[in-house]
Amino acid sequence: MSPEPATYPGYRFPAEVIRHAVWLYHLFSLSLRDIELILAERGITVTHESIRRWVLRFGSEFAGKLRKRRPRPGDTWHLDEVFLRINGELHYLWRAVDEHGVVLDLLVQARRDASAAKRFFKRLLVGLKDKPKRLVTDGLRGYGVAHREVMPQVRHRVSRYLNDRAKNSHRPTRRRERQMQRFKSPRQAQRFLSAQAMIYGHFRPRRHLMTAAQHRRARAKAFRIWQQEICAQMAA
C-alpha cells in the first residue's frame, strides 16, 4: 500500500501540490488564474484564491530556507534603486547584487535620500554578516552619505556604466509588476519581491556565462537543494 501524500497542517491539498503552485508563481510570470488552469489540466481542482493564500503563507518561508543555502556573497556589491508606483504614490525599490548577479537583499521605501540609503546599508550588513571590498553605485548623493557613515572602510566607486548588474536585476520585477497590474501596498511589494528574488534567482543562474553542460549541472544542483530544503524538510 502506498503511503498517503504529505500535507501541511490545516491544508487539505497535498504538500507537493502547494509547493508546485508556489514555485510556479514565483519563477514564471503567471497569474493566479494561470496556475489554477495549469493545475486543472492535471486534474487538480483548486481556486485561484486558495493559491493566493498558499503564496502568502509559504512563499517567504521557502525563500528563507533557500537563503540559508546561498553561497557567500562576492567582494563587490552593486546597488541601485528603481521607482515603483503603489496606489498612485511613488516608492523606491532598493536592490543590491554581487558581482555574480546574485541578489543580496532588497527594500521598498517611500524615499530616495540619504536616510533611505543608510537604512538599506544597515539592513544589508545585518542580513549578510559580511562587508564587501568595493561598492558600486550610481551618482545618487545619498549613497555617498551612507557609505561614509556606515561603511567608510569600503572602497566606493560611482559609475552609471559599471552598475548594469544591479539595473538588469530589476527586469524580473518590472515584468511581474506589469503582470500583477502594479503592487497594492508597500508591504505586499516587499513581501512578494523578497521571496520572488530568492526563489527566482535560485533557479535562474546567469546562463549566458555558462556552457550547456555547466548550465545543466547548475540546474540539477538547484533542484537538488530545493528537494533537500523544501520538499524533504517540509514534508517531515
Beta strands, then each sheet from edge to edge (+ up, - down):
strand 1: 76-86
strand 2: 89-98
strand 3: 103-109
strand 4: 134-137
strand 5: 155-158
sheet 1: 3+ 2- 1+ 4+ 5+
end
